[in-house]
Amino acid sequence: MLFLLFSCEDEIKPLEFETISIKKEFEADIEVYIDKAKPNSEIAEKINKNIELSIANSIPISEENKSTTLEEALTAFDEDFKSFKANFEDSEQRWALAIETELLYKTETIISMGLSIYSDTGGAHGNDTIQFLNFNPETGDLLTNDNLIIDMEGFKQLAESFFLDYMKNEGSDVSEFFFGKPFQLPENIGFNDEGVVLLYNQYEIASYNQGYTEFVIPMDKARRFLKF
């Protein structure tokens, strides 16, 4: 009975996160600060694996060096920089890669995390992107937008109304967005204490100069469209 009691307590123990940094010598400028789930459980390990895989898939590296682990992807980025230096000995360009996560929202039914990746491999400016990673805390599965929303068309209409209000408050011209196409939901839908966060990355719906576009739908307005 005691064994069963303590086993049940372990199963229902809420997930906690800690921020870690990856310390390794690279020739490129690489900084990594990410949140990892603890304690050591199958669910925590699955979440951590999904976090690392999402990062690895987002690091800009050559096709021949594509990797499935974070450590391999960081090494591949550094190797690509070494190849660049060997081919362009006169170039003073130094590649940079900065990776950071932020725990945005955590309840018994969902965990939402922001992932920021900045890379600079030359050109007019670096590339900066943000992703939202949403997890099922009971399984560790990475959730898609379809896993989050019941009525996608209804939610889209709600989101468009908040988008138009956001544009009005910002004094922005709506015609400069979506490249002449109708309103579309962003790839990144996440959560924080204020509600549902919708974020468009640079180039997703407008020119680079427009930067990020981000607005929040209060939870009391969005709840009826959510699956949790």
Secondary structure in CASP SS format (residue, H / E / C, confidence):
PFRMAT SS
TARGET T0000
AUTHOR 0000-0000-0000
METHOD secondary structure of the structure
MODEL  1
M C 1.00
L H 1.00
F H 1.00
L H 1.00
L H 1.00
F H 1.00
S H 1.00
C H 1.00
E H 1.00
D H 1.00
E H 1.00
I H 1.00
K C 1.00
P C 1.00
L C 1.00
E E 1.00
F E 1.00
E E 1.00
T E 1.00
I E 1.00
S E 1.00
I C 1.00
K C 1.00
K C 1.00
E C 1.00
F C 1.00
E C 1.00
A C 1.00
D E 1.00
I E 1.00
E E 1.00
V E 1.00
Y E 1.00
I E 1.00
D E 1.00
K E 1.00
A E 1.00
K E 1.00
P C 1.00
N C 1.00
S C 1.00
E H 1.00
I H 1.00
A H 1.00
E H 1.00
K H 1.00
I H 1.00
N H 1.00
K H 1.00
N H 1.00
I H 1.00
E H 1.00
L H 1.00
S H 1.00
I H 1.00
A H 1.00
N H 1.00
S H 1.00
I C 1.00
P C 1.00
I C 1.00
S C 1.00
E H 1.00
E H 1.00
N H 1.00
K C 1.00
S C 1.00
T C 1.00
T C 1.00
L H 1.00
E H 1.00
E H 1.00
A H 1.00
L H 1.00
T H 1.00
A H 1.00
F H 1.00
D H 1.00
E H 1.00
D H 1.00
F H 1.00
K H 1.00
S H 1.00
F H 1.00
K H 1.00
A H 1.00
N H 1.00
F C 1.00
E C 1.00
D C 1.00
S C 1.00
E C 1.00
Q C 1.00
R C 1.00
W C 1.00
A E 1.00
L E 1.00
A E 1.00
I E 1.00
E E 1.00
T E 1.00
E E 1.00
L E 1.00
L E 1.00
Y E 1.00
K E 1.00
T C 1.00
E C 1.00
T C 1.00
I C 1.00
I E 1.00
S E 1.00
M E 1.00
G E 1.00
L E 1.00
S E 1.00
I E 1.00
Y E 1.00
S E 1.00
D E 1.00
T C 1.00
G C 1.00
G C 1.00
A C 1.00
H C 1.00
G C 1.00
N E 1.00
D E 1.00
T E 1.00
I E 1.00
Q E 1.00
F E 1.00
L E 1.00
N E 1.00
F E 1.00
N C 1.00
P C 1.00
E C 1.00
T C 1.00
G C 1.00
D C 1.00
L E 1.00
L E 1.00
T C 1.00
N H 1.00
D H 1.00
N H 1.00
L H 1.00
I E 1.00
I C 1.00
D C 1.00
M H 1.00
E H 1.00
G H 1.00
F H 1.00
K H 1.00
Q H 1.00
L H 1.00
A H 1.00
E H 1.00
S H 1.00
F H 1.00
F H 1.00
L H 1.00
D H 1.00
Y H 1.00
M H 1.00
K H 1.00
N H 1.00
E H 1.00
G C 1.00
S C 1.00
D C 1.00
V H 1.00
S H 1.00
E H 1.00
F C 1.00
F H 1.00
F H 1.00
G H 1.00
K C 1.00
P C 1.00
F C 1.00
Q C 1.00
L C 1.00
P C 1.00
E C 1.00
N E 1.00
I E 1.00
G E 1.00
F E 1.00
N E 1.00
D C 1.00
E C 1.00
G E 1.00
V E 1.00
V E 1.00
L E 1.00
L E 1.00
Y E 1.00
N C 1.00
Q C 1.00
Y C 1.00
E C 1.00
I C 1.00
A C 1.00
S C 1.00
Y H 1.00
N H 1.00
Q H 1.00
G C 1.00
Y C 1.00
T E 1.00
E E 1.00
F E 1.00
V E 1.00
I E 1.00
P E 1.00
M H 1.00
D H 1.00
K H 1.00
A H 1.00
R H 1.00
R H 1.00
F H 1.00
L E 1.00
K C 1.00
F C 1.00
END
